[in-house]
């Protein structure tokens, strides 16, 4: 899947989000979107990396400790 396809999917979702708001002004969209995307991103990458945190961190361009923190925040590890 190309970057453009992912961007188009996000754009379409955001347009739907604004339609659903029906004129109500959004609040805290950046944090909402980052959290909505981050959890499934971590889930899929961890599965593809056979739950190897070092490999997943490398793929994501993160420090392993940062990845662990994010996995804990999303309750994907205990």
C-alpha positions as CSV (number, residue, x, y, z in Angstrom):
1,X,0.0,0.0,0.0
2,X,1.5,3.3,-1.0
3,X,1.7,6.4,1.2
4,X,-0.8,8.1,-1.1
5,X,-3.4,5.4,-0.4
6,X,-3.0,5.8,3.3
7,X,-3.2,9.6,3.0
8,X,-6.4,9.3,1.0
9,X,-7.9,6.9,3.5
10,X,-7.1,9.4,6.4
11,X,-8.4,12.3,4.3
12,X,-11.7,10.5,3.6
13,X,-12.1,9.5,7.3
14,X,-11.5,13.1,8.4
15,X,-14.0,14.5,5.9
16,X,-16.5,12.0,7.3
17,X,-15.7,13.1,10.8
18,X,-16.4,16.7,10.0
19,X,-19.7,15.7,8.3
20,X,-20.7,13.9,11.4
21,X,-20.0,17.0,13.5
22,X,-22.7,18.8,11.6
23,X,-21.1,22.2,12.2
24,X,-20.0,21.6,15.7
25,X,-16.4,22.8,16.2
26,X,-13.9,20.0,17.0
27,X,-11.5,20.1,19.9
28,X,-8.3,18.3,20.5
29,X,-8.2,16.8,17.0
30,X,-4.5,16.3,16.8
31,X,-4.3,14.2,20.0
32,X,-7.4,12.3,19.0
33,X,-6.1,11.4,15.6
34,X,-2.6,10.5,16.8
35,X,-4.1,8.1,19.5
36,X,-6.6,6.7,17.0
37,X,-3.8,5.8,14.5
38,X,-1.1,4.9,16.9
39,X,-2.8,2.0,18.6
40,X,-3.6,0.0,15.4
41,X,-0.1,0.9,14.0
42,X,1.5,-0.5,17.1
43,X,-0.7,-3.6,17.1
44,X,0.0,-4.4,13.4
45,X,3.8,-3.7,13.6
46,X,4.2,-5.8,16.7
47,X,2.4,-8.7,15.1
48,X,4.4,-8.4,11.9
49,X,7.6,-8.2,14.0
50,X,6.6,-11.4,15.9
51,X,6.3,-9.2,19.0
52,X,10.1,-8.4,18.9
53,X,10.2,-4.9,20.4
54,X,13.7,-4.2,19.1
55,X,12.7,-5.0,15.5
56,X,9.4,-3.1,15.8
57,X,11.1,-0.1,17.2
58,X,13.6,-0.1,14.4
59,X,10.8,-0.4,11.8
60,X,9.0,2.5,13.4
61,X,12.1,4.6,13.8
62,X,11.7,4.8,17.5
63,X,13.9,4.1,20.5
64,X,13.0,0.7,22.1
65,X,12.2,2.5,25.4
66,X,9.9,4.9,23.6
67,X,8.1,2.0,22.0
68,X,7.7,0.2,25.3
69,X,6.2,3.4,26.8
70,X,3.7,3.6,23.9
71,X,2.8,-0.1,24.2
72,X,2.1,0.5,27.9
73,X,0.1,3.6,27.3
74,X,-2.1,1.7,24.9
75,X,-2.3,-1.3,27.2
76,X,-0.7,-3.6,24.6
77,X,1.7,-5.0,27.2
78,X,1.7,-5.1,30.9
